Amino acid sequence: MTQYTLFFTIFAIILYFICTDESVATAFTLVSNLIKFRYERMKWWILHNPANPVVKWIIWNRSMKMAKELQKELNNRK
């Protein structure tokens, strides 16, 4: 049995249960939403966690750029 037929069989069985029982369809929807939200939360945490060295570097660069712009503005006002 090839991998294609194995996945098709599993998908067909899941689709059969979803079509025949409404509670299975609701559970499938809720589980898929849960997986999606956990993925989004993990992605957000990795991209915005200050303990991550890459994020620290990005924050530092942004802060230095803002400091240079403010310094230029202060020097121009004098």
N, C-alpha and C positions, 0 to 999 in steps of 0.2 A: 504494500500500500504506500503510495507516494505521499509526500507531505501535503500536496495540493488537495488530494481527496480526503486526507485526515482533517484538514482545516475546514473543508467544505462540509464534511459530516458533522463536525462540532457546531459549526454555524447553523446548519439545518436543524439540529436538535434544539439549539437555543431559540431559533426563530419559531419552531413548532410550539415550544412552551410559552413563548411570548404571545403568540397568536391565540392560543387556546385558553390562557388564564390571565385575567386582568391584573391580578396581584403580582404575578411574575413580571409583567410588563412594567408595572410601577416600581417594583424592586430593581429591575434592570436600569430604569431611568435614574433612580436615586443613587444607585451604586456608580453609574457612569458620571453623574454630577459630582459625587464625592471624590472620585478619582481625579476629575478635572480640577476641582477646587484645591485639593491637596497638592497637585502638581503646580498650580499657580502660586500657592502659598510658599512652597519650597523654592520656586524660581524667584519670587520676590525676596525671600530671605537671603538667598545666595547673592543676589544683585545689590542688596541694600544693607547688608549686615556690616557694621563698622569694624568687626573683628577680622573681616576678610582683608588681606593686605592689598589686593587690587582696588577694592573700594576705598581703603584708606588713602591710597595714592591718588585716586580720582578726586576725592574730597580735598586733599591737600592742594592738588593742581587748581581746582576751582577756587579755593580760598586765596591762593597766591595770585591768581589772575584778577580776582575782585580787589585784592589789596593794592595791586599795581594800578588798577583803574581809579581807585579812590585816592591814591597818592598823587596821580596825575591831576585829578580834579582839584585836590587841595592846593597843589602847587600852582595851578592856573588861576585860582581865586585870589592868591596873594599878590 
